[in-house]
Amino acid sequence: MTAQVGVIGAGAWGTALAQALASDGSEVSLWARESDLVREINQERRNSLYLPSAMLAPTIRATSDLAELATLQVLLVVVPAQFLASVVGQLPPGTRDLVLCAKGIEAGTGRLMADVAADADPQARLAVLSGPTFAHEVAAGLPTAVTLACSGGREQWARLAPLLARPALRPYYSADVTGAEIGGAVKNVLAIACGVVEGMNLGQNARAAVIARGYAEMLRFGLARGAEAETLAGLCGLGDLVLTCSSTSSRNFSLGLALGQGLTAAEALSGKSSVAEGAATAPVLAELATRDGIAMPIVEGVCRLLSGVSPASAVVADILSRPLKAEREEPAA
């Protein structure tokens, strides 16, 4: 059996997706940049750097040659958001399906991942896979539901869903690519804020408030950019937000935890092999919100904290001292 699906990126999430797809005996090609990691995956069935808990399926074949995946018709792109353009740009143009699995906004341009990929590979058919997913749980075969947002509508969904679905991995269809991307990008920043709450021992009430008010910020930003409210209330918005704001298994939550305990961003991020996407997304998200007149005080507070402009105590005080107002705007008469 030859591989039908390739995974570009052998970090924790990419490796977990490869493991899930190989769970029924399917062959999966997995691209990793590091030659030592390729050797370890192929010879020892391990990824000790990014996903040490998993014994990998024998039908996963790793390679450091991106050209080996270029002939496959379905590629899951799981490289960090800030590297998406350079990696996709190395693929020869084609009419393949690119399923984008990174959650972020490109620094410097403010582009969502689908826009980045469309410029790098104009002929590709784009989809976005997003939702409440911890890599180690997916790799272990625990039940997981995700949003699969397809730019090509139901036709593309009918082609992709059978290739990606497994008994423990259930994709739900959406045509709202923008909403799926915004939910995944914004929740990473809000997870940092919730980590700060935990690090400062502010309690469960405060964390619930940050989740709820953070979701309001996600909704405002998403609607302003054409996302659908129903998408942001689903798996790839509210569902992902609740998961990543509630556990140290989230890299972004863990970063916020360290910041709340008094570390600087540089100290909290040093020596980490995995990427906390929210750290790169926060400043560009805040810039876009300011430009478009969208109120996102929690996101702005995370930016001040990451940049070292304000300590965690000052950021929390600023948020708590905001003017009293209605929880939601009243509809116009």
N, C-alpha and C positions, 0 to 999 in steps of 0.2 A: 504494500500500500504506500503510495507516495503522498506527501503532505499536501493538503489543500489550503491550509491556513498557516501563515507565518506570523511570528511575534517579533517586533523590532524593539529591543530593549529588555535586558535581563536583570533589571532591578527587582525589588520585591514584588511589585504589582505585575510586571511583565512575566516573571517566572511563575507566579501564581496562576495567571491566565493560561500560560502554556501547560501547566500541570492540570488545570481543569479541563482543557480541551483534549488532553491526552488520556483523561480518565476512562474513556471508553475504548482505548486501544488505538485511537487515531494518531497518525504521525504528525508531529508539529515541528516546524523549523523555528529556532530561537536565535536571534542575532544579539551578540554581546560585543561590546567594544574591546574588552580586556581578553587577551589570548589566554591568560592563566585561568580566567573564569570559564572560558569555553572548554578548556581541557578538564577542569574539575567537573563541569556538568556532564560531559561525555564519558569520562572515565570513572568518576566516583558517584555520579547521580546526585550531586550536592551543589548548592549555591551558598557556601558558608558565609560569604560577604553580605548578601542581601536577604536571604531567606533560609537561615540555618535550620529551621524546624522541619523542613520538608525533605523526604526522600523522593527524588524525582523519577517520573515514569520512564521506562526504557525507550519509549517511542518519541521522546523529546531529543532532537538533535541540534546541538548548538553550533554556531559558526561565527567567525568574526569577519566574514566576507559578505557584505550587504548584497552583492550581485547575486548570490545564491538564492536570495528571497525574491529577487526582482521579477521572476517568471510566475510567481504565485498570484492568483487572482484576488485573494483576500489577505490583507496585511493589517494586523493590529499594531498601531504605533503607540508605544508605551514609554518613550523617552521623556525626560523632564521637559516642561513647557518651553523653557528658554533655549532648548537645543532642537526643537522640532523643525524649524526652518532649515537648519544645516543638514540634518539627517535625511529628511524627506527630499531635500534638494539633490542628494546623492543618488536617488533612484532614477532610472531612465523613465521618461514620460510614458504613461500607459493608461489604459482604461480600467485598471484594477479598482477594487473597493479598498479604501483606506478607512479603517475604523480607529478614530482618535480616542485615546484613553488617558491622555494627560489632562490635568485640571489646572488651568491658569490663564493668565493674560500676558502677552508678550511685552516685556519691558522695552521702553523706548518708542514703541509704535502703538500700544494699546489695542493690538489686534487679538481677537479670539483665535483659538487653535484652528478652526475651520477656515478662517480667512488666511492664516499663515500657510496651511497646507494647500489651499486652492492656488495661492501664488507660486508655491514651490513645485506643485505637480498639477497643472491646470486640467489635465484630462482625467484625473482620478475622480471616482464617485465617492463622496464623503459621507461618513456616518460618525456618530459620537456615542461612545459607551460610557455611562456614568451612573453613579448610585452609591448606596451605603455599603462599602466593601473594605474590609480589612484583609490584606493579602494572605496572612497566615491562616485565616479561616477559610478562604476560598481554596487555598492549596490543600487544606485538610479535608475538603469535600463537604463542608458544612453548608446548609441551605443559604442561598444568596439570590436576591432579586435586583435587577439593574434596569435602567432605561437604555434602550437602543434607539437613538434619534437618527432618522435617515433623511438625508437631503433628497434622495430619490424616491421618497414616499413608500407606498405599500409594495411596489414592485421590488425595490431594493430590500425591504424588510423580508419579503418572501424568499429572497435569495440568501440573505445573511442569517436569519434566525435559525434555520435548521443546522447550519454549520457551527453556530456558537452555543446553542442551547445544550445543556446537559441536565440530568436529573436534579443536580444540586445547584445549577446555575440557570436562572430563569430570566430571560430578557423580555421587557414589555415595550411595545411599539410607541414611538412618538414621531411626529413630523417636525417638532419644534427643536431644531438643532441649536438655535440661539439660547433658548431657555435651558437646555441641558448643559450647555457650556457655562452659562452665567451661574447656575446653581453650584456647579462643581468648583468654579473659581472663587466665588464669594465665600462659600462655607469654609474654605481653608483659612481665610483671614479671621473669620469669626471664631474658628476653633482656637486660634492663638489667644483671642480675648478670653475665651472660657478657661484656657489653661492658666492665664494670669489670675483669674478669680480663684482657681484652685490653689495656685501657688501662694496667694495672699490669705488663704483660709477665710474667704468671705462667705462661704456657705452655699448650700444647694439652692436656696431662694435666689441668690444673686446670679448663679449660673443659669437657672431657668429664665430669669429676666433677660439675661444677655442673649440666650437662644431666641426668645420671643421677639425682643426688639431688634436683634440682628436679622431675623427672618424678615421683619418689616423693611429693613434696609435693603436686603436682597431683592425683595419684591419691588420696591421703588426703582431700584437700578434696573432690574430686569424688564419691567413694564416700559420704562423709558426707552429701552433699546429694542423693543419689539418682541420680547418673550411673552409667553402665555402664563397667566396666573396659575392655571391648572398644572402646568409643568413644574413650576416652582413649589407647588404644594405636594408634589409627588416624590418618587424615589430619589431623583437626581437633585432635588432642592431640599425640602424639609427633611426627608428621610436621611440624606447624607449629612445634613447639618446636625441632626440629633446624634448620630453615631460619632462623628468626629469631635463633637463638643463634650464628649462624655467619657473618654478613655485615653490613657497614656499609650495605647496602641496607635493612636494618631500622632504622626510626627509633628503636626502643627500644634496640637494640644500640648505635647511634651515641650515644644519650644516656648509656648506661653507659660507653662508651669515654671520653667527655668527663669524666665523673665520676672514672673511674679515673686520668685524667691530671691531676686536681687541680682541675677547675672545680667551682663550686657548681652546684646544680640550676638556680638562677635564671640563672646565666651560660650554662649549657648549653642552656637552653630559649629564651633571649631571641632575638627576631628570626626565629624559625622559623615558616614558613607552615603546615607540616604538624604534626599532633598526634601526640605519643608517648603512646599510650593508657595504657601501663604506669605513667606517672607519676601519673595520676589513680586508677588501679585499685589500686596498691600499698597505700595506707593503709586503704582500705575492705576490701580482701582480708585484710590483717593483723588488722584489727578483728574481722571475722567469724570468722577462724580462732581468735583468742584467746577470743572469746565461746563458741565451740563446743569448745574444748579440743583443737584440731588443731595439731600441731607443724609449723610452717613457718618454720624458722630462716633460710632464704635470703630469703624474702619479707620477714621482719622486718628483716633486715640491709639490704635495699634501702630499706625505709621510713626507717630511721635515717639512711641516706646521703642520701636525697632531702630529708629535713627538716633536715639539717645537724647532727643530734645527734652523729653519729660520722663521722670521716673514713674513706675507703676502707680504709686500712691497718688501722684498728681493727675494722671490720666483718669483714674477711677473717680477722684474728686470732681474733675471737670464734668464727667458724664452725669454724676449724681446731682450736680448743681445746675443742670440745664433747666430752662424755663418750664414751669408746669403747663401742661397742655392736654388736650383730648388724646386718647390712645390712637384714634384714627380720625382722619379728616371727615367732616360732615359733608354729604353730597350737596352740591349746589342746588338752591331752590329753583 
